[in-house]
Amino acid sequence: MNDIQAYFEDLIRLDQETLVLGGIFLAVTLIALSIALFLLGYRSNTKRKLAEIRKSMDGEARVTDGSRKIDNTLESLAPLFSPKSQKERDSVKNQLMHAGFHESSVLTQFYALKMMTTVIGVGAAAGIFFFGTDIPYSNLLMIVAAATGLFLPNFVLHQLVKKRQSKIRNAIPDALDLLVVCTESGLGFNSALKKVSEELEISHPDFADELDTVCAKVNSGVELNDAFEELVKRTGVTEIMGLVKMLAHASRIGGSLAQTLREYTEDYRDRRNQEIEEIAAKIPTKMIFPLLIFIWPCFFIVAVGPSILFLLDALGA
């Protein structure tokens, strides 16, 4: 019986070692491939032919700066790690857009950077396996290193999205108040929107840039409702949809935009107050767990502890 148990233990240990060695081999291979592609500046045949055509037409080679070389290298690495699911790619693309990255190549650059961080994480896990065997909880550290390299880009992107959306939400009340003042003073809606974007450029630069984009789209011939719907799509802040619907209704029935904006501003302020009151109402419930875990035990130790010690001494005597 002991021989069979020892055989299975040796077999499990052999499988674990094979798995770890296979992971190390894969990490080393990916690192070598990344370095090779970075140094060689891999390009497709089409790009290479286009470069040759440009060279023959211009008579000299075009000199690109370091940032462009890095972008081309990252774009060439992206297909190696980019998921095949179109739904996942669209989700990441929307998150990048909500975070304020609107370049066409940002998706490929994100997946290329994610591949590089994954390789670094697996390499760190391999280093712990070979050189950190004496470190306590080395297996846990290996798992944490690999998981950090894999999920760190998504976590950072999620935090950037939350931070930018929070800035835009905080800028909406100020923008609405300024917009009401501008429209009631006699400015047209487009001129008022342009003026608000200029005034918010210092205090709320993210929302000011989005409003300036809306003004540019309206001036180029895009309908006002469509421009605001694209604003909601770019930022992911759905609170503006109410303003879009109210503006569409006012323009359809010929109502006053200034009065519409004032009513929406009051309604938006009431909703914000209700949200704050809701958050405040949840605080006592959320405080129960810290009270039970941290505060009440300390209170009982201080209040009841001396009495218990006195009783133990009295009973022991």
C-alpha positions in Angstrom: 0.0 0.0 0.0 2.8 2.4 0.9 4.6 1.6 -2.4 1.4 2.4 -4.4 1.0 5.7 -2.5 4.6 6.6 -3.1 4.2 5.8 -6.8 1.2 8.1 -7.1 3.1 10.9 -5.2 6.0 10.6 -7.5 3.7 10.7 -10.5 1.9 13.8 -9.3 5.3 15.5 -8.5 6.5 14.6 -12.0 3.4 16.1 -13.6 3.8 19.3 -11.6 7.4 19.6 -12.6 6.5 19.0 -16.3 3.8 21.6 -16.1 6.2 24.2 -14.6 9.0 23.4 -17.0 6.5 23.7 -19.9 5.3 27.1 -18.7 8.9 28.3 -18.3 9.7 27.1 -21.8 6.7 28.9 -23.2 7.7 32.1 -21.3 11.3 32.0 -22.5 10.1 31.4 -26.1 7.7 34.4 -25.9 10.4 36.6 -24.4 12.8 35.7 -27.2 10.1 36.2 -29.9 9.2 39.6 -28.4 12.8 40.7 -28.3 13.4 39.5 -31.9 10.4 41.2 -33.3 11.3 44.4 -31.4 14.8 44.4 -32.8 14.0 43.4 -36.3 11.0 45.7 -36.6 8.8 43.0 -38.2 6.5 44.3 -40.9 4.2 42.6 -43.3 5.0 42.3 -47.0 2.4 44.9 -47.9 4.0 47.5 -45.6 7.4 46.6 -46.9 6.4 47.1 -50.5 4.7 50.4 -49.6 7.9 51.5 -47.9 9.9 50.6 -51.0 7.5 52.5 -53.2 7.8 55.6 -51.0 11.6 55.2 -51.0 11.7 55.1 -54.8 9.4 58.0 -55.2 11.1 60.2 -52.7 14.6 59.1 -53.5 15.5 58.6 -49.9 14.4 56.6 -47.0 11.9 58.1 -44.6 13.3 58.4 -41.1 10.8 57.6 -38.4 11.0 58.6 -34.8 11.3 56.3 -31.8 7.6 56.5 -30.9 6.5 55.4 -34.3 8.9 52.4 -34.3 7.5 51.4 -31.0 3.9 51.7 -32.3 4.7 49.6 -35.3 6.4 47.0 -33.2 3.4 46.8 -30.8 1.0 46.5 -33.7 3.0 43.6 -35.1 2.9 41.9 -31.7 -0.8 42.3 -31.2 -2.1 39.5 -33.4 -0.2 37.0 -31.4 -2.2 37.7 -28.3 -5.4 39.3 -29.6 -8.5 37.2 -28.8 -10.6 35.8 -31.6 -13.9 36.8 -30.0 -15.3 39.9 -31.7 -17.5 40.5 -28.7 -14.5 40.7 -26.4 -12.6 43.0 -28.8 -15.6 45.3 -29.0 -15.9 45.4 -25.2 -12.2 46.4 -24.8 -12.5 48.9 -27.6 -15.4 50.6 -25.9 -13.5 50.7 -22.6 -10.5 52.3 -24.3 -12.8 54.9 -25.9 -14.4 55.6 -22.5 -10.9 56.1 -21.1 -10.2 58.8 -23.7 -8.1 56.8 -26.2 -9.6 57.4 -29.7 -6.7 56.4 -31.9 -7.3 53.7 -34.5 -4.3 51.6 -33.4 -5.0 51.8 -29.6 -6.7 48.3 -29.5 -3.7 46.5 -31.1 -1.3 48.4 -28.9 -3.3 47.4 -25.8 -3.2 43.7 -26.6 0.5 43.9 -27.5 1.2 45.5 -24.1 -0.9 42.9 -22.4 1.1 40.2 -24.1 4.3 41.8 -22.9 3.1 42.1 -19.3 2.0 38.5 -19.4 5.4 37.4 -20.5 7.0 39.5 -17.8 4.7 38.0 -15.2 5.4 34.4 -16.3 9.1 35.2 -16.4 8.9 36.5 -12.8 7.2 33.3 -11.8 9.9 31.3 -13.5 12.6 33.3 -11.7 10.8 32.6 -8.3 10.7 28.9 -9.2 14.4 28.6 -10.0 16.0 31.2 -7.6 13.4 31.7 -4.9 12.7 28.2 -3.6 13.7 29.3 0.0 11.1 32.1 -0.1 8.0 31.4 2.1 4.9 30.7 0.0 6.9 30.7 -3.2 4.1 28.8 -5.0 1.6 31.5 -4.1 4.0 34.2 -5.2 4.4 32.4 -8.6 0.6 32.4 -9.1 0.3 36.1 -8.1 3.1 37.1 -10.4 1.6 35.3 -13.4 -1.9 36.6 -12.6 -0.7 40.1 -12.2 1.0 40.1 -15.6 -2.2 38.8 -17.2 -4.8 41.0 -15.5 -2.9 44.2 -14.7 -3.7 46.0 -18.1 -7.4 45.3 -17.7 -7.4 46.5 -14.1 -5.5 49.7 -15.1 -7.9 50.3 -18.0 -10.9 49.8 -15.8 -9.6 52.3 -13.3 -8.9 54.9 -16.0 -12.5 54.5 -17.3 -13.9 55.0 -13.8 -11.7 58.0 -13.2 -12.6 59.8 -16.4 -16.3 59.1 -16.1 -16.2 60.4 -12.6 -14.6 63.6 -13.8 -17.2 64.0 -16.5 -20.1 63.4 -14.1 -18.7 66.0 -11.7 -18.4 68.5 -14.6 -22.1 68.1 -15.8 -23.7 70.4 -13.2 -21.3 73.2 -13.8 -21.7 72.9 -17.5 -25.5 72.9 -17.3 -25.5 76.0 -15.1 -23.2 77.8 -17.5 -25.3 76.7 -20.4 -28.5 78.0 -18.8 -26.8 81.4 -18.2 -25.5 81.6 -21.7 -28.8 80.7 -23.4 -30.8 83.0 -21.2 -28.4 85.9 -22.0 -29.4 85.6 -25.7 -26.7 83.3 -27.2 -27.7 80.5 -29.6 -27.3 77.0 -28.4 -24.3 76.2 -30.5 -22.5 79.4 -29.5 -23.5 78.8 -25.8 -22.1 75.3 -26.0 -18.8 76.6 -27.5 -18.6 79.2 -24.8 -19.1 76.6 -22.1 -16.4 74.4 -23.5 -14.0 77.3 -23.4 -14.9 78.2 -19.8 -14.6 74.5 -18.6 -11.2 74.0 -20.3 -9.2 74.6 -17.1 -11.5 73.2 -14.4 -12.9 70.2 -16.4 -10.6 69.6 -19.4 -12.1 66.1 -20.3 -15.7 67.3 -20.6 -14.6 70.5 -22.3 -12.8 68.5 -24.9 -16.0 66.4 -25.5 -18.2 69.5 -25.7 -15.8 71.0 -28.2 -16.0 67.8 -30.3 -19.8 68.1 -30.2 -19.6 71.7 -31.4 -17.3 70.6 -34.3 -19.7 67.9 -35.3 -22.7 70.3 -35.3 -20.8 72.8 -37.3 -19.9 70.2 -39.8 -23.6 69.3 -40.4 -24.3 66.6 -37.8 -27.7 66.8 -36.1 -27.5 68.1 -32.5 -29.2 64.9 -31.2 -26.9 62.7 -33.1 -23.9 64.6 -31.8 -25.0 64.2 -28.2 -25.7 60.5 -28.7 -22.2 60.1 -30.0 -21.0 62.0 -26.9 -22.8 59.4 -24.7 -21.3 56.6 -26.7 -17.7 58.0 -26.4 -17.9 58.7 -22.7 -20.2 56.0 -21.4 -21.9 58.5 -19.1 -25.6 57.7 -19.6 -26.8 60.6 -17.4 -26.6 62.8 -20.5 -29.3 60.8 -22.3 -32.0 62.8 -20.5 -30.6 66.0 -21.9 -30.5 64.5 -25.4 -34.2 63.5 -25.2 -35.3 66.8 -23.8 -33.4 68.8 -26.5 -34.9 66.6 -29.2 -38.4 67.1 -27.8 -37.9 70.9 -27.5 -36.5 71.2 -31.1 -39.4 69.1 -32.4 -42.2 71.1 -30.8 -40.4 74.4 -31.1 -40.1 75.0 -27.3 -37.6 77.3 -25.6 -34.2 75.8 -25.2 -33.4 78.0 -22.2 -36.5 76.9 -20.3 -35.8 73.3 -21.3 -32.3 73.5 -20.0 -33.4 75.1 -16.7 -35.9 72.4 -16.1 -33.4 69.7 -16.9 -30.8 71.4 -14.6 -33.3 71.4 -11.7 -34.3 67.8 -12.3 -30.6 66.7 -12.6 -29.8 68.5 -9.3 -32.7 66.8 -7.6 -31.5 63.4 -8.9 -28.0 64.1 -7.6 -29.4 65.0 -4.2 -31.4 61.8 -4.1 -28.3 59.8 -5.0 -26.3 61.4 -2.2 -29.2 60.8 0.3 -29.3 57.1 -0.9 -25.5 56.8 -0.3 -25.9 58.4 3.2 -28.8 56.0 4.0 -26.6 53.0 3.2 -23.8 54.1 5.6 -25.3 52.7 8.8 -25.8 49.3 7.2 -22.2 49.3 5.9 -20.9 50.2 9.3 -22.4 47.1 10.9 -19.6 44.8 9.7 -16.7 47.1 10.9 -18.4 47.4 14.2 -18.9 43.7 14.6 -15.3 42.8 13.5 -13.1 45.6 14.8 -14.9 47.9 17.3 -17.2 45.7 19.5 -14.5 43.1 20.4 -12.2 45.9 21.5 -15.0 47.4 23.5 -15.8 44.2 25.3 -12.1 43.6 26.0 -11.8 47.0 27.7 -15.2 46.9 29.4 -15.6 43.3 30.5 -11.9 42.1 30.4 -10.9 43.5 33.9 -14.1 42.0 35.5 -13.3 38.6 34.0 -9.7 38.7 35.3 -10.9 39.8 38.8 -13.4 36.8 38.8 -10.8 34.4 37.7 -8.4 35.5 40.5 -11.2 35.3 43.0 -12.3 31.8 42.0 -8.7 30.7 41.8 -8.0 31.9 45.3 
